[in-house]
Amino acid sequence: MLTIWGRKNSSNVKKVLWCLEELSVPYQQIDIGGKFGKLNDPEYLRMNPNAVIPCLQEDDFILWESNAIIRYIAAKFGKDSLYPSDLQERASIEKWMDWVGCNLFPPIKQFMISFVRTPEEQRDPKIIAQSLAEIEKLLKIVDNTLSNQQYLSGDKFGMADIALAPLAYLWLSVEVERPSLPNLERWYQLLTQRPAFKKIVMIEIN
Ligand SMILES: N[C@@H](CCC(=O)N[C@@H](CS)C(=O)NCC(=O)O)C(=O)O
């Protein structure tokens, strides 16, 4: 049995739980992080010295970094679906996973901290505007890409979609002015038809 450490409303935990649900892999999930705390408990730090979630535990095997976890799950349980054997096909998907983690996650995190988790009277409009501008710039790249392909992963749903969608969900769920990104919106609507997406991703954001 796989154990996933991390609260269910973290976007990085959602990626992992969604991937498991898509592949019908049984797992147990343990709430930690956010209001549950415990990230700096010595027992958790022994598993993940970064004191962040998610973390996967499978007997003695421990794995952290959400995208590394998705790759592992897909390779182990999704060879015929989420983990293409064609190297170029897989690299094109992994490119987007890295892009989401390196480029999109930092401004989304900044936005979450400075807007969603900060009371209105304490918000800094400049920081909020900067993070929103960066998110928009990046999502326009996604929108352009999605004008030529059905999914971020290509013709078929895959790991890149799993990496991006929980972050896109956050951005689409908050009350801010957004530019029109019709291809991204079409892609998002497609994902909302997936039961595992509804169950894992479309939950209360805070
Ligand atoms: N690069 C890491 C980032 C992990 C990360 O920043 N996780 C956030 C939640 S999305 C976290 O642990 N925040 C502290 C908390 O939830 O208490 C990954 O993709 O796994």
The ligand as a Tripos MOL2 file, in Angstrom:
@<TRIPOS>MOLECULE
LIG
   20    19     1     0     0
SMALL
NO_CHARGES

@<TRIPOS>ATOM
      1 N1          8.7940   21.3650   -5.4800 N.3       1 LIG1
      2 C1          7.9770   20.7930   -4.4440 C.3       1 LIG1
      3 C2          7.1710   21.9080   -3.7880 C.3       1 LIG1
      4 C3          6.4300   21.3930   -2.5780 C.3       1 LIG1
      5 C4          5.6780   22.5120   -1.8530 C.2       1 LIG1
      6 O1          6.0590   23.6860   -1.8900 O.2       1 LIG1
      7 N2          4.6080   22.1110   -1.1540 N.am      1 LIG1
      8 C5          3.8180   23.0750   -0.4130 C.3       1 LIG1
      9 C6          2.3280   22.7670   -0.5930 C.3       1 LIG1
     10 S1          1.7900   22.9860   -2.2570 S.3       1 LIG1
     11 C7          4.0950   22.9370    1.0700 C.2       1 LIG1
     12 O2          4.6070   21.9440    1.5490 O.2       1 LIG1
     13 N3          3.7310   23.9840    1.8360 N.am      1 LIG1
     14 C8          3.7920   23.9750    3.2690 C.3       1 LIG1
     15 C9          2.5030   23.5350    3.8920 C.2       1 LIG1
     16 O3          1.5890   23.0420    3.1990 O.co2     1 LIG1
     17 O4          2.3870   23.6470    5.1230 O.co2     1 LIG1
     18 C10         7.0630   19.7060   -5.0450 C.2       1 LIG1
     19 O5          6.6620   19.8470   -6.2100 O.co2     1 LIG1
     20 O6          6.7760   18.7060   -4.3660 O.co2     1 LIG1
@<TRIPOS>BOND
     1     1     2 1
     2     2     3 1
     3     2    18 1
     4     3     4 1
     5     4     5 1
     6     5     6 2
     7     5     7 1
     8     7     8 1
     9     8     9 1
    10     8    11 1
    11     9    10 1
    12    11    12 2
    13    11    13 1
    14    13    14 1
    15    14    15 1
    16    15    16 2
    17    15    17 1
    18    18    19 2
    19    18    20 1
@<TRIPOS>SUBSTRUCTURE
     1 LIG1         1 GROUP 0 **** ****
